[in-house]
Each structure stands twice: as C-alpha cells, then as structure tokens.
Amino acid sequence: MPDCIFCRIAGGEMPTDLLFEDDQLVAFKDINPQAPVHFLVVPKKHIPDLPALTAADASLLPAVQRVIVKLTRQLGIDGDGFRVVVNTGAHGGQTVSHLHFHVLGGRALGWPPG
C-alpha cells in the first residue's frame, strides 16, 4: 500500500535504523522509543492487524518469534527480560494500520502497561 509508512519502510523507500531484514520481515528501531531498547518487527506483506492473519500467513508468527529471539540476544536484553506488544484497533492503541510487534526492554517494565 503506497500510503502505509511500514510498507514504505519495508520496501526500502524510507530510511530507518534497520536491525534485520529477510524475505518476510524487517525489524528496526522505534523512532519514539518507550524503553532503552525498543524495536519493531514488521511483515513486508501489508496485513492490517492481528485478526487479519490468514492460513496463508502461517509461517509469519514463527518467523517473528525467531527474529525477536535473535535480536533480543544480540541487543543483550534476553537475560533480564523484555516485552512484546501487538496493538490492535483504536482501543488497543494501534496507530499504524499495518501489523507490527513492539519489543521493549533494557529496564523494568511496569504493569498494567497503561
């Protein structure tokens, strides 16, 4: 989708602090970090939100999990812990209509999140 910021980032049309890229996913640092480590894992395919996943997307979630584990180890937050957040819909706090996974760590994270 040409007007989707995450599609543009995934397509290499916008600069970003890229941490990972393969044929399915990109991962990059959040431009408004809420923790010392805050990155996003984003499918290259435009999927509006979590409920829009279909059987055709079956390989996506395991791939996301592998990238999160790889990057949290690489960034040194795997030992103390981290949080993965998927905002869905207006009440869930989703501001970009493209499925994405926030990974936050590097400090103690409170609960409830807000």
Biopython code that builds the backbone (N, CA, C, O; Angstrom):
import numpy as np
from Bio.PDB.StructureBuilder import StructureBuilder

atoms = [
    (1, "MET", "N", (0.847, -1.174, 0.000)),
    (1, "MET", "CA", (0.000, 0.000, 0.000)),
    (1, "MET", "C", (0.898, 1.245, 0.000)),
    (1, "MET", "O", (1.707, 1.416, 0.911)),
    (2, "PRO", "N", (0.769, 2.085, -0.978)),
    (2, "PRO", "CA", (1.682, 3.217, -1.128)),
    (2, "PRO", "C", (1.616, 4.253, -0.002)),
    (2, "PRO", "O", (2.602, 4.950, 0.239)),
    (3, "ASP", "N", (0.494, 4.370, 0.682)),
    (3, "ASP", "CA", (0.381, 5.371, 1.744)),
    (3, "ASP", "C", (0.721, 4.809, 3.122)),
    (3, "ASP", "O", (0.633, 5.542, 4.107)),
    (4, "CYS", "N", (1.103, 3.552, 3.227)),
    (4, "CYS", "CA", (1.426, 2.912, 4.509)),
    (4, "CYS", "C", (2.908, 3.117, 4.825)),
    (4, "CYS", "O", (3.779, 2.697, 4.063)),
    (5, "ILE", "N", (3.179, 3.760, 5.944)),
    (5, "ILE", "CA", (4.567, 4.052, 6.319)),
    (5, "ILE", "C", (5.382, 2.772, 6.500)),
    (5, "ILE", "O", (6.554, 2.735, 6.126)),
    (6, "PHE", "N", (4.783, 1.723, 7.064)),
    (6, "PHE", "CA", (5.541, 0.488, 7.265)),
    (6, "PHE", "C", (5.784, -0.235, 5.947)),
    (6, "PHE", "O", (6.821, -0.881, 5.795)),
    (7, "CYS", "N", (4.871, -0.149, 4.994)),
    (7, "CYS", "CA", (5.109, -0.707, 3.654)),
    (7, "CYS", "C", (6.267, 0.027, 2.987)),
    (7, "CYS", "O", (7.103, -0.586, 2.323)),
    (8, "ARG", "N", (6.306, 1.332, 3.168)),
    (8, "ARG", "CA", (7.378, 2.139, 2.571)),
    (8, "ARG", "C", (8.727, 1.814, 3.213)),
    (8, "ARG", "O", (9.739, 1.723, 2.518)),
    (9, "ILE", "N", (8.745, 1.640, 4.523)),
    (9, "ILE", "CA", (9.988, 1.258, 5.202)),
    (9, "ILE", "C", (10.422, -0.126, 4.744)),
    (9, "ILE", "O", (11.586, -0.328, 4.400)),
    (10, "ALA", "N", (9.497, -1.082, 4.737)),
    (10, "ALA", "CA", (9.809, -2.456, 4.329)),
    (10, "ALA", "C", (10.270, -2.526, 2.885)),
    (10, "ALA", "O", (11.075, -3.385, 2.526)),
    (11, "GLY", "N", (9.762, -1.623, 2.057)),
    (11, "GLY", "CA", (10.152, -1.585, 0.653)),
    (11, "GLY", "C", (11.431, -0.804, 0.388)),
    (11, "GLY", "O", (11.848, -0.673, -0.763)),
    (12, "GLY", "N", (12.058, -0.283, 1.443)),
    (12, "GLY", "CA", (13.300, 0.457, 1.290)),
    (12, "GLY", "C", (13.116, 1.871, 0.783)),
    (12, "GLY", "O", (14.085, 2.509, 0.370)),
    (13, "GLU", "N", (11.891, 2.375, 0.807)),
    (13, "GLU", "CA", (11.607, 3.723, 0.305)),
    (13, "GLU", "C", (11.835, 4.807, 1.358)),
    (13, "GLU", "O", (11.919, 5.989, 1.024)),
    (14, "MET", "N", (11.934, 4.415, 2.607)),
    (14, "MET", "CA", (12.151, 5.376, 3.692)),
    (14, "MET", "C", (13.342, 4.906, 4.519)),
    (14, "MET", "O", (13.485, 3.712, 4.782)),
    (15, "PRO", "N", (14.187, 5.832, 4.927)),
    (15, "PRO", "CA", (15.327, 5.430, 5.757)),
    (15, "PRO", "C", (14.873, 5.014, 7.149)),
    (15, "PRO", "O", (13.893, 5.533, 7.684)),
    (16, "THR", "N", (15.600, 4.076, 7.717)),
    (16, "THR", "CA", (15.321, 3.613, 9.071)),
    (16, "THR", "C", (16.587, 3.018, 9.666)),
    (16, "THR", "O", (17.545, 2.734, 8.947)),
    (17, "ASP", "N", (16.590, 2.833, 10.959)),
    (17, "ASP", "CA", (17.709, 2.179, 11.635)),
    (17, "ASP", "C", (17.429, 0.677, 11.624)),
    (17, "ASP", "O", (16.962, 0.110, 12.611)),
    (18, "LEU", "N", (17.723, 0.052, 10.494)),
    (18, "LEU", "CA", (17.390, -1.347, 10.244)),
    (18, "LEU", "C", (18.238, -2.282, 11.104)),
    (18, "LEU", "O", (19.461, -2.156, 11.159)),
    (19, "LEU", "N", (17.571, -3.216, 11.771)),
    (19, "LEU", "CA", (18.241, -4.217, 12.597)),
    (19, "LEU", "C", (18.247, -5.585, 11.937)),
    (19, "LEU", "O", (19.135, -6.398, 12.194)),
    (20, "PHE", "N", (17.242, -5.847, 11.072)),
    (20, "PHE", "CA", (17.094, -7.166, 10.471)),
    (20, "PHE", "C", (16.235, -7.042, 9.221)),
    (20, "PHE", "O", (15.324, -6.217, 9.149)),
    (21, "GLU", "N", (16.546, -7.879, 8.241)),
    (21, "GLU", "CA", (15.689, -7.980, 7.062)),
    (21, "GLU", "C", (15.857, -9.345, 6.428)),
    (21, "GLU", "O", (16.972, -9.849, 6.293)),
    (22, "ASP", "N", (14.729, -9.944, 6.037)),
    (22, "ASP", "CA", (14.741, -11.138, 5.207)),
    (22, "ASP", "C", (13.586, -11.014, 4.215)),
    (22, "ASP", "O", (13.067, -9.917, 4.009)),
    (23, "ASP", "N", (13.181, -12.117, 3.602)),
    (23, "ASP", "CA", (12.129, -12.042, 2.587)),
    (23, "ASP", "C", (10.743, -11.761, 3.169)),
    (23, "ASP", "O", (9.866, -11.300, 2.439)),
    (24, "GLN", "N", (10.515, -12.026, 4.471)),
    (24, "GLN", "CA", (9.202, -11.840, 5.102)),
    (24, "GLN", "C", (9.103, -10.627, 6.009)),
    (24, "GLN", "O", (8.037, -10.023, 6.124)),
    (25, "LEU", "N", (10.220, -10.260, 6.662)),
    (25, "LEU", "CA", (10.168, -9.311, 7.770)),
    (25, "LEU", "C", (11.267, -8.260, 7.700)),
    (25, "LEU", "O", (12.323, -8.463, 7.101)),
    (26, "VAL", "N", (10.979, -7.138, 8.332)),
    (26, "VAL", "CA", (12.012, -6.159, 8.663)),
    (26, "VAL", "C", (11.889, -5.861, 10.148)),
    (26, "VAL", "O", (10.807, -5.966, 10.727)),
    (27, "ALA", "N", (12.994, -5.492, 10.752)),
    (27, "ALA", "CA", (12.990, -5.049, 12.148)),
    (27, "ALA", "C", (13.841, -3.790, 12.209)),
    (27, "ALA", "O", (14.914, -3.719, 11.611)),
    (28, "PHE", "N", (13.348, -2.800, 12.941)),
    (28, "PHE", "CA", (14.043, -1.524, 13.024)),
    (28, "PHE", "C", (13.730, -0.851, 14.348)),
    (28, "PHE", "O", (12.730, -1.157, 14.996)),
    (29, "LYS", "N", (14.600, 0.071, 14.739)),
    (29, "LYS", "CA", (14.413, 0.794, 15.991)),
    (29, "LYS", "C", (13.200, 1.709, 15.889)),
    (29, "LYS", "O", (12.962, 2.327, 14.851)),
    (30, "ASP", "N", (12.439, 1.790, 16.971)),
    (30, "ASP", "CA", (11.277, 2.676, 17.033)),
    (30, "ASP", "C", (11.760, 4.127, 17.054)),
    (30, "ASP", "O", (12.729, 4.451, 17.741)),
    (31, "ILE", "N", (11.088, 4.991, 16.309)),
    (31, "ILE", "CA", (11.511, 6.400, 16.260)),
    (31, "ILE", "C", (11.120, 7.173, 17.524)),
    (31, "ILE", "O", (11.617, 8.273, 17.767)),
    (32, "ASN", "N", (10.228, 6.588, 18.322)),
    (32, "ASN", "CA", (9.815, 7.209, 19.583)),
    (32, "ASN", "C", (9.926, 6.161, 20.692)),
    (32, "ASN", "O", (8.910, 5.699, 21.212)),
    (33, "PRO", "N", (11.152, 5.786, 21.056)),
    (33, "PRO", "CA", (11.334, 4.664, 21.983)),
    (33, "PRO", "C", (10.724, 4.911, 23.358)),
    (33, "PRO", "O", (10.815, 6.004, 23.918)),
    (34, "GLN", "N", (10.103, 3.864, 23.880)),
    (34, "GLN", "CA", (9.486, 3.904, 25.204)),
    (34, "GLN", "C", (10.295, 3.127, 26.232)),
    (34, "GLN", "O", (9.864, 2.972, 27.375)),
    (35, "ALA", "N", (11.448, 2.646, 25.838)),
    (35, "ALA", "CA", (12.363, 1.909, 26.715)),
    (35, "ALA", "C", (13.756, 2.045, 26.108)),
    (35, "ALA", "O", (13.883, 2.423, 24.944)),
    (36, "PRO", "N", (14.809, 1.741, 26.879)),
    (36, "PRO", "CA", (16.163, 1.831, 26.327)),
    (36, "PRO", "C", (16.342, 1.013, 25.042)),
    (36, "PRO", "O", (17.064, 1.427, 24.135)),
    (37, "VAL", "N", (15.693, -0.132, 24.971)),
    (37, "VAL", "CA", (15.646, -0.917, 23.736)),
    (37, "VAL", "C", (14.187, -0.978, 23.311)),
    (37, "VAL", "O", (13.336, -1.449, 24.066)),
    (38, "HIS", "N", (13.897, -0.507, 22.114)),
    (38, "HIS", "CA", (12.524, -0.531, 21.583)),
    (38, "HIS", "C", (12.636, -0.649, 20.072)),
    (38, "HIS", "O", (13.035, 0.292, 19.386)),
    (39, "PHE", "N", (12.279, -1.819, 19.572)),
    (39, "PHE", "CA", (12.296, -2.012, 18.129)),
    (39, "PHE", "C", (10.990, -2.636, 17.684)),
    (39, "PHE", "O", (10.227, -3.166, 18.491)),
    (40, "LEU", "N", (10.746, -2.563, 16.383)),
    (40, "LEU", "CA", (9.540, -3.116, 15.779)),
    (40, "LEU", "C", (9.925, -4.241, 14.834)),
    (40, "LEU", "O", (10.945, -4.172, 14.148)),
    (41, "VAL", "N", (9.105, -5.270, 14.805)),
    (41, "VAL", "CA", (9.221, -6.332, 13.809)),
    (41, "VAL", "C", (7.969, -6.228, 12.950)),
    (41, "VAL", "O", (6.850, -6.293, 13.459)),
    (42, "VAL", "N", (8.165, -6.066, 11.642)),
    (42, "VAL", "CA", (7.072, -5.734, 10.732)),
    (42, "VAL", "C", (7.090, -6.674, 9.522)),
    (42, "VAL", "O", (8.122, -6.821, 8.866)),
    (43, "PRO", "N", (5.961, -7.304, 9.228)),
    (43, "PRO", "CA", (5.897, -8.099, 7.991)),
    (43, "PRO", "C", (6.036, -7.202, 6.770)),
    (43, "PRO", "O", (5.546, -6.073, 6.763)),
    (44, "LYS", "N", (6.696, -7.701, 5.749)),
    (44, "LYS", "CA", (6.781, -6.951, 4.489)),
    (44, "LYS", "C", (5.420, -6.931, 3.791)),
    (44, "LYS", "O", (5.064, -5.951, 3.137)),
    (45, "LYS", "N", (4.681, -7.998, 3.932)),
    (45, "LYS", "CA", (3.331, -8.059, 3.365)),
    (45, "LYS", "C", (2.421, -7.140, 4.182)),
    (45, "LYS", "O", (2.473, -7.139, 5.412)),
    (46, "HIS", "N", (1.600, -6.370, 3.501)),
    (46, "HIS", "CA", (0.681, -5.492, 4.229)),
    (46, "HIS", "C", (-0.452, -6.334, 4.819)),
    (46, "HIS", "O", (-1.276, -6.894, 4.096)),
    (47, "ILE", "N", (-0.467, -6.406, 6.141)),
    (47, "ILE", "CA", (-1.525, -7.068, 6.900)),
    (47, "ILE", "C", (-2.007, -6.014, 7.891)),
    (47, "ILE", "O", (-1.213, -5.551, 8.709)),
    (48, "PRO", "N", (-3.275, -5.621, 7.848)),
    (48, "PRO", "CA", (-3.731, -4.501, 8.675)),
    (48, "PRO", "C", (-3.565, -4.694, 10.178)),
    (48, "PRO", "O", (-3.195, -3.756, 10.885)),
    (49, "ASP", "N", (-3.836, -5.908, 10.677)),
    (49, "ASP", "CA", (-3.773, -6.141, 12.117)),
    (49, "ASP", "C", (-3.750, -7.640, 12.385)),
    (49, "ASP", "O", (-3.835, -8.444, 11.457)),
    (50, "LEU", "N", (-3.637, -8.007, 13.639)),
    (50, "LEU", "CA", (-3.532, -9.413, 14.023)),
    (50, "LEU", "C", (-4.720, -10.256, 13.564)),
    (50, "LEU", "O", (-4.508, -11.362, 13.065)),
    (51, "PRO", "N", (-5.973, -9.782, 13.711)),
    (51, "PRO", "CA", (-7.094, -10.601, 13.252)),
    (51, "PRO", "C", (-7.130, -10.813, 11.733)),
    (51, "PRO", "O", (-7.844, -11.693, 11.253)),
    (52, "ALA", "N", (-6.381, -10.030, 10.984)),
    (52, "ALA", "CA", (-6.372, -10.181, 9.523)),
    (52, "ALA", "C", (-5.440, -11.292, 9.046)),
    (52, "ALA", "O", (-5.410, -11.594, 7.853)),
    (53, "LEU", "N", (-4.680, -11.904, 9.954)),
    (53, "LEU", "CA", (-3.838, -13.033, 9.557)),
    (53, "LEU", "C", (-4.708, -14.171, 9.039)),
    (53, "LEU", "O", (-5.795, -14.418, 9.562)),
    (54, "THR", "N", (-4.226, -14.859, 8.010)),
    (54, "THR", "CA", (-4.958, -15.979, 7.424)),
    (54, "THR", "C", (-4.071, -17.221, 7.433)),
    (54, "THR", "O", (-2.909, -17.163, 7.834)),
    (55, "ALA", "N", (-4.624, -18.327, 6.993)),
    (55, "ALA", "CA", (-3.855, -19.565, 6.896)),
    (55, "ALA", "C", (-2.652, -19.393, 5.966)),
    (55, "ALA", "O", (-1.629, -20.052, 6.147)),
    (56, "ALA", "N", (-2.772, -18.527, 4.990)),
    (56, "ALA", "CA", (-1.662, -18.268, 4.070)),
    (56, "ALA", "C", (-0.480, -17.610, 4.780)),
    (56, "ALA", "O", (0.641, -17.620, 4.271)),
    (57, "ASP", "N", (-0.735, -17.043, 5.947)),
    (57, "ASP", "CA", (0.314, -16.368, 6.722)),
    (57, "ASP", "C", (0.897, -17.266, 7.816)),
    (57, "ASP", "O", (1.536, -16.770, 8.744)),
    (58, "ALA", "N", (0.685, -18.559, 7.718)),
    (58, "ALA", "CA", (1.051, -19.492, 8.787)),
    (58, "ALA", "C", (2.527, -19.439, 9.175)),
    (58, "ALA", "O", (2.864, -19.680, 10.334)),
    (59, "SER", "N", (3.397, -19.133, 8.240)),
    (59, "SER", "CA", (4.830, -19.110, 8.563)),
    (59, "SER", "C", (5.265, -17.802, 9.216)),
    (59, "SER", "O", (6.398, -17.694, 9.684)),
    (60, "LEU", "N", (4.387, -16.817, 9.252)),
    (60, "LEU", "CA", (4.768, -15.495, 9.732)),
    (60, "LEU", "C", (5.068, -15.446, 11.232)),
    (60, "LEU", "O", (6.116, -14.936, 11.629)),
    (61, "LEU", "N", (4.178, -15.962, 12.063)),
    (61, "LEU", "CA", (4.382, -15.857, 13.515)),
    (61, "LEU", "C", (5.621, -16.602, 13.997)),
    (61, "LEU", "O", (6.346, -16.069, 14.837)),
    (62, "PRO", "N", (5.900, -17.815, 13.505)),
    (62, "PRO", "CA", (7.170, -18.435, 13.907)),
    (62, "PRO", "C", (8.387, -17.627, 13.450)),
    (62, "PRO", "O", (9.400, -17.584, 14.148)),
    (63, "ALA", "N", (8.291, -16.992, 12.289)),
    (63, "ALA", "CA", (9.398, -16.162, 11.811)),
    (63, "ALA", "C", (9.585, -14.943, 12.709)),
    (63, "ALA", "O", (10.716, -14.570, 13.022)),
    (64, "VAL", "N", (8.484, -14.320, 13.125)),
    (64, "VAL", "CA", (8.550, -13.182, 14.045)),
    (64, "VAL", "C", (9.223, -13.610, 15.341)),
    (64, "VAL", "O", (10.092, -12.905, 15.853)),
    (65, "GLN", "N", (8.829, -14.755, 15.870)),
    (65, "GLN", "CA", (9.406, -15.252, 17.121)),
    (65, "GLN", "C", (10.913, -15.460, 16.977)),
    (65, "GLN", "O", (11.670, -15.100, 17.879)),
    (66, "ARG", "N", (11.355, -16.028, 15.870)),
    (66, "ARG", "CA", (12.787, -16.253, 15.657)),
    (66, "ARG", "C", (13.555, -14.925, 15.608)),
    (66, "ARG", "O", (14.640, -14.809, 16.177)),
    (67, "VAL", "N", (12.987, -13.935, 14.928)),
    (67, "VAL", "CA", (13.657, -12.630, 14.830)),
    (67, "VAL", "C", (13.720, -11.956, 16.199)),
    (67, "VAL", "O", (14.743, -11.374, 16.558)),
    (68, "ILE", "N", (12.634, -12.033, 16.961)),
    (68, "ILE", "CA", (12.636, -11.435, 18.297)),
    (68, "ILE", "C", (13.697, -12.081, 19.177)),
    (68, "ILE", "O", (14.444, -11.376, 19.854)),
    (69, "VAL", "N", (13.776, -13.388, 19.181)),
    (69, "VAL", "CA", (14.785, -14.082, 19.991)),
    (69, "VAL", "C", (16.189, -13.688, 19.539)),
    (69, "VAL", "O", (17.048, -13.387, 20.368)),
    (70, "LYS", "N", (16.422, -13.688, 18.240)),
    (70, "LYS", "CA", (17.742, -13.326, 17.705)),
    (70, "LYS", "C", (18.133, -11.911, 18.132)),
    (70, "LYS", "O", (19.239, -11.693, 18.627)),
    (71, "LEU", "N", (17.224, -10.946, 17.942)),
    (71, "LEU", "CA", (17.563, -9.556, 18.234)),
    (71, "LEU", "C", (17.655, -9.267, 19.727)),
    (71, "LEU", "O", (18.500, -8.473, 20.139)),
    (72, "THR", "N", (16.810, -9.890, 20.551)),
    (72, "THR", "CA", (16.929, -9.653, 21.994)),
    (72, "THR", "C", (18.247, -10.207, 22.517)),
    (72, "THR", "O", (18.847, -9.623, 23.420)),
    (73, "ARG", "N", (18.702, -11.317, 21.968)),
    (73, "ARG", "CA", (20.024, -11.839, 22.345)),
    (73, "ARG", "C", (21.118, -10.892, 21.877)),
    (73, "ARG", "O", (22.027, -10.552, 22.634)),
    (74, "GLN", "N", (21.021, -10.475, 20.631)),
    (74, "GLN", "CA", (22.021, -9.579, 20.041)),
    (74, "GLN", "C", (22.108, -8.254, 20.793)),
    (74, "GLN", "O", (23.195, -7.700, 20.958)),
    (75, "LEU", "N", (20.966, -7.748, 21.248)),
    (75, "LEU", "CA", (20.921, -6.463, 21.938)),
    (75, "LEU", "C", (21.088, -6.591, 23.456)),
    (75, "LEU", "O", (21.080, -5.589, 24.171)),
    (76, "GLY", "N", (21.239, -7.827, 23.943)),
    (76, "GLY", "CA", (21.562, -8.054, 25.341)),
    (76, "GLY", "C", (20.417, -7.900, 26.326)),
    (76, "GLY", "O", (20.656, -7.647, 27.507)),
    (77, "ILE", "N", (19.174, -8.045, 25.870)),
    (77, "ILE", "CA", (18.038, -7.927, 26.799)),
    (77, "ILE", "C", (17.345, -9.264, 27.046)),
    (77, "ILE", "O", (16.322, -9.314, 27.729)),
    (78, "ASP", "N", (17.887, -10.331, 26.504)),
    (78, "ASP", "CA", (17.247, -11.638, 26.675)),
    (78, "ASP", "C", (17.346, -12.145, 28.108)),
    (78, "ASP", "O", (16.442, -12.845, 28.566)),
    (79, "GLY", "N", (18.401, -11.820, 28.820)),
    (79, "GLY", "CA", (18.591, -12.331, 30.175)),
    (79, "GLY", "C", (17.664, -11.708, 31.203)),
    (79, "GLY", "O", (17.063, -12.421, 32.006)),
    (80, "ASP", "N", (17.542, -10.394, 31.189)),
    (80, "ASP", "CA", (16.711, -9.702, 32.171)),
    (80, "ASP", "C", (15.236, -9.659, 31.781)),
    (80, "ASP", "O", (14.376, -9.429, 32.630)),
    (81, "GLY", "N", (14.948, -9.875, 30.525)),
    (81, "GLY", "CA", (13.564, -9.916, 30.074)),
    (81, "GLY", "C", (13.182, -8.742, 29.196)),
    (81, "GLY", "O", (13.865, -7.718, 29.146)),
    (82, "PHE", "N", (12.088, -8.921, 28.520)),
    (82, "PHE", "CA", (11.583, -7.928, 27.585)),
    (82, "PHE", "C", (10.088, -8.143, 27.417)),
    (82, "PHE", "O", (9.535, -9.133, 27.897)),
    (83, "ARG", "N", (9.444, -7.216, 26.736)),
    (83, "ARG", "CA", (8.007, -7.298, 26.497)),
    (83, "ARG", "C", (7.757, -7.216, 24.994)),
    (83, "ARG", "O", (8.413, -6.452, 24.287)),
    (84, "VAL", "N", (6.798, -8.015, 24.512)),
    (84, "VAL", "CA", (6.347, -7.957, 23.123)),
    (84, "VAL", "C", (4.904, -7.490, 23.143)),
    (84, "VAL", "O", (4.068, -8.062, 23.842)),
    (85, "VAL", "N", (4.613, -6.447, 22.373)),
    (85, "VAL", "CA", (3.283, -5.842, 22.359)),
    (85, "VAL", "C", (2.779, -5.785, 20.921)),
    (85, "VAL", "O", (3.498, -5.381, 20.007)),
    (86, "VAL", "N", (1.527, -6.198, 20.744)),
    (86, "VAL", "CA", (0.846, -6.051, 19.453)),
    (86, "VAL", "C", (-0.419, -5.250, 19.722)),
    (86, "VAL", "O", (-1.384, -5.771, 20.281)),
    (87, "ASN", "N", (-0.412, -3.992, 19.327)),
    (87, "ASN", "CA", (-1.593, -3.151, 19.476)),
    (87, "ASN", "C", (-2.540, -3.443, 18.315)),
    (87, "ASN", "O", (-2.117, -3.526, 17.162)),
    (88, "THR", "N", (-3.832, -3.599, 18.634)),
    (88, "THR", "CA", (-4.815, -3.908, 17.601)),
    (88, "THR", "C", (-6.033, -3.018, 17.776)),
    (88, "THR", "O", (-6.669, -3.021, 18.830)),
    (89, "GLY", "N", (-6.352, -2.259, 16.741)),
    (89, "GLY", "CA", (-7.533, -1.400, 16.759)),
    (89, "GLY", "C", (-7.332, -0.143, 17.593)),
    (89, "GLY", "O", (-6.338, 0.002, 18.305)),
    (90, "ALA", "N", (-8.295, 0.756, 17.488)),
    (90, "ALA", "CA", (-8.218, 2.045, 18.170)),
    (90, "ALA", "C", (-8.125, 1.896, 19.683)),
    (90, "ALA", "O", (-7.311, 2.567, 20.319)),
    (91, "HIS", "N", (-8.943, 1.032, 20.267)),
    (91, "HIS", "CA", (-8.911, 0.856, 21.721)),
    (91, "HIS", "C", (-7.649, 0.133, 22.180)),
    (91, "HIS", "O", (-7.255, 0.245, 23.340)),
    (92, "GLY", "N", (-7.023, -0.600, 21.283)),
    (92, "GLY", "CA", (-5.770, -1.283, 21.604)),
    (92, "GLY", "C", (-4.549, -0.413, 21.407)),
    (92, "GLY", "O", (-3.431, -0.835, 21.702)),
    (93, "GLY", "N", (-4.751, 0.813, 20.905)),
    (93, "GLY", "CA", (-3.640, 1.738, 20.729)),
    (93, "GLY", "C", (-2.919, 1.631, 19.402)),
    (93, "GLY", "O", (-1.833, 2.189, 19.251)),
    (94, "GLN", "N", (-3.494, 0.927, 18.432)),
    (94, "GLN", "CA", (-2.851, 0.801, 17.122)),
    (94, "GLN", "C", (-2.960, 2.121, 16.368)),
    (94, "GLN", "O", (-4.060, 2.617, 16.127)),
    (95, "THR", "N", (-1.804, 2.688, 15.995)),
    (95, "THR", "CA", (-1.797, 3.970, 15.277)),
    (95, "THR", "C", (-1.393, 3.821, 13.823)),
    (95, "THR", "O", (-1.642, 4.721, 13.021)),
    (96, "VAL", "N", (-0.773, 2.700, 13.464)),
    (96, "VAL", "CA", (-0.434, 2.411, 12.072)),
    (96, "VAL", "C", (-1.163, 1.131, 11.700)),
    (96, "VAL", "O", (-0.984, 0.099, 12.347)),
    (97, "SER", "N", (-1.981, 1.194, 10.663)),
    (97, "SER", "CA", (-2.786, 0.043, 10.249)),
    (97, "SER", "C", (-1.951, -0.925, 9.408)),
    (97, "SER", "O", (-2.223, -1.149, 8.228)),
    (98, "HIS", "N", (-0.945, -1.479, 10.043)),
    (98, "HIS", "CA", (-0.067, -2.498, 9.458)),
    (98, "HIS", "C", (0.440, -3.294, 10.652)),
    (98, "HIS", "O", (1.049, -2.730, 11.561)),
    (99, "LEU", "N", (0.197, -4.586, 10.655)),
    (99, "LEU", "CA", (0.607, -5.442, 11.768)),
    (99, "LEU", "C", (2.072, -5.200, 12.115)),
    (99, "LEU", "O", (2.934, -5.209, 11.236)),
    (100, "HIS", "N", (2.349, -4.984, 13.396)),
    (100, "HIS", "CA", (3.724, -4.824, 13.851)),
    (100, "HIS", "C", (3.826, -5.238, 15.313)),
    (100, "HIS", "O", (2.861, -5.164, 16.073)),
    (101, "PHE", "N", (5.000, -5.668, 15.672)),
    (101, "PHE", "CA", (5.291, -6.188, 17.001)),
    (101, "PHE", "C", (6.319, -5.274, 17.651)),
    (101, "PHE", "O", (7.441, -5.144, 17.160)),
    (102, "HIS", "N", (5.936, -4.638, 18.760)),
    (102, "HIS", "CA", (6.870, -3.816, 19.530)),
    (102, "HIS", "C", (7.640, -4.741, 20.466)),
    (102, "HIS", "O", (7.048, -5.614, 21.100)),
    (103, "VAL", "N", (8.935, -4.560, 20.554)),
    (103, "VAL", "CA", (9.764, -5.278, 21.523)),
    (103, "VAL", "C", (10.452, -4.224, 22.374)),
    (103, "VAL", "O", (11.187, -3.378, 21.866)),
    (104, "LEU", "N", (10.200, -4.288, 23.688)),
    (104, "LEU", "CA", (10.724, -3.294, 24.626)),
    (104, "LEU", "C", (11.518, -3.982, 25.724)),
    (104, "LEU", "O", (11.120, -5.035, 26.222)),
    (105, "GLY", "N", (12.637, -3.386, 26.099)),
    (105, "GLY", "CA", (13.444, -3.949, 27.176)),
    (105, "GLY", "C", (14.525, -2.975, 27.590)),
    (105, "GLY", "O", (14.556, -1.825, 27.155)),
    (106, "GLY", "N", (15.403, -3.457, 28.433)),
    (106, "GLY", "CA", (16.501, -2.618, 28.905)),
    (106, "GLY", "C", (16.194, -1.912, 30.215)),
    (106, "GLY", "O", (17.037, -1.180, 30.734)),
    (107, "ARG", "N", (15.008, -2.119, 30.754)),
    (107, "ARG", "CA", (14.612, -1.587, 32.068)),
    (107, "ARG", "C", (13.432, -2.412, 32.558)),
    (107, "ARG", "O", (12.821, -3.159, 31.793)),
    (108, "ALA", "N", (13.120, -2.269, 33.844)),
    (108, "ALA", "CA", (11.933, -2.936, 34.392)),
    (108, "ALA", "C", (10.693, -2.254, 33.806)),
    (108, "ALA", "O", (10.601, -1.027, 33.795)),
    (109, "LEU", "N", (9.767, -3.035, 33.332)),
    (109, "LEU", "CA", (8.532, -2.528, 32.725)),
    (109, "LEU", "C", (7.370, -2.752, 33.694)),
    (109, "LEU", "O", (7.160, -3.868, 34.169)),
    (110, "GLY", "N", (6.633, -1.713, 33.979)),
    (110, "GLY", "CA", (5.535, -1.807, 34.932)),
    (110, "GLY", "C", (4.306, -2.502, 34.361)),
    (110, "GLY", "O", (4.194, -2.727, 33.156)),
    (111, "TRP", "N", (3.385, -2.837, 35.268)),
    (111, "TRP", "CA", (2.124, -3.450, 34.884)),
    (111, "TRP", "C", (1.023, -2.868, 35.754)),
    (111, "TRP", "O", (1.259, -2.755, 36.957)),
    (112, "PRO", "N", (-0.121, -2.498, 35.289)),
    (112, "PRO", "CA", (-0.525, -2.626, 33.893)),
    (112, "PRO", "C", (0.195, -1.613, 33.018)),
    (112, "PRO", "O", (0.660, -0.584, 33.508)),
    (113, "PRO", "N", (0.290, -1.903, 31.709)),
    (113, "PRO", "CA", (1.087, -1.062, 30.838)),
    (113, "PRO", "C", (0.504, 0.308, 30.534)),
    (113, "PRO", "O", (1.258, 1.180, 30.104)),
    (114, "GLY", "N", (-0.758, 0.553, 30.723)),
    (114, "GLY", "CA", (-1.226, 1.901, 30.533)),
    (114, "GLY", "C", (-2.453, 2.033, 29.758)),
    (114, "GLY", "O", (-2.931, 3.147, 29.542)),
]
sb = StructureBuilder()
sb.init_structure("model")
sb.init_model(0)
sb.init_chain("A")
sb.init_seg("    ")
for serial, (resi, resn, name, xyz) in enumerate(atoms, 1):
    if name == "N":
        sb.init_residue(resn, " ", resi, " ")
    sb.init_atom(name, np.array(xyz, "f"), 0.0, 1.0, " ", f" {name:<3s}", serial, name[0])
structure = sb.get_structure()
